[in-house]
Amino acid sequence: MELVAGDGSDDGAGRPGPATEASLGSNPHVAVAPNGDLYVISGAPLVMLVRGGSIEDIYTGAADEFAFGGVAV
């Protein structure tokens, strides 16, 4: 097992930047694309992309939107 993303915190810090030094938010869900990219969806309306050891936010929804029910990965 290898850590590829997340530092165990829930403070929203570290994005963009090294994936292992970034917060993944609360209750993250993960999907792996065929090319190996990792998509992380947090409890907030936020989708993050992990690629090549880096992480970035690729979608931030409205305050009343929830990731599951508003975002398809």
C-alpha positions in Angstrom: 0.0 0.0 0.0 1.3 3.5 -0.9 0.0 6.8 0.2 -0.8 8.9 -3.0 -2.9 11.7 -1.6 -4.0 13.3 1.7 -2.4 14.3 4.9 -5.2 13.3 7.2 -6.4 16.8 7.9 -9.8 18.4 7.1 -8.7 22.0 6.8 -8.7 22.4 3.0 -5.1 23.4 2.9 -2.4 22.3 0.4 -4.1 22.6 -2.9 -2.7 23.0 -5.4 0.5 21.3 -4.4 2.0 17.9 -3.5 -0.8 15.4 -3.2 0.5 13.8 0.0 0.6 17.2 1.7 -3.0 18.2 0.9 -6.2 18.0 2.9 -8.9 15.9 1.1 -11.7 17.4 3.1 -14.4 15.5 5.0 -15.5 12.0 4.0 -13.6 11.9 0.6 -14.6 9.4 -2.1 -12.1 8.3 -4.7 -12.4 7.1 -8.3 -9.5 6.0 -10.5 -9.5 6.8 -14.2 -8.2 4.3 -16.8 -5.1 6.4 -17.2 -4.3 6.3 -13.5 -5.6 9.8 -12.6 -7.3 9.9 -9.2 -10.5 11.9 -8.7 -11.4 12.8 -5.2 -14.8 14.1 -4.3 -15.2 15.5 -0.8 -18.3 16.0 1.3 -18.3 19.6 0.1 -19.1 20.4 -3.5 -15.5 19.9 -4.5 -13.7 17.6 -7.0 -9.9 17.3 -6.9 -7.6 15.7 -9.4 -4.4 13.8 -8.4 -2.0 13.4 -11.2 1.8 12.9 -11.2 2.1 13.4 -7.4 0.2 16.8 -7.5 -3.3 17.7 -6.5 -5.6 20.5 -7.7 -9.2 21.5 -7.4 -10.9 21.0 -10.8 -14.5 21.8 -9.7 -16.1 23.8 -6.9 -19.8 23.9 -6.8 -22.3 26.3 -5.3 -22.8 26.5 -1.5 -26.1 24.6 -1.7 -24.8 21.9 -4.0 -23.5 18.6 -2.8 -20.9 16.6 -4.7 -23.0 13.4 -4.9 -26.1 14.5 -6.7 -24.5 17.4 -8.6 -21.2 16.1 -10.0 -20.6 13.1 -12.2 -17.1 11.8 -12.5 
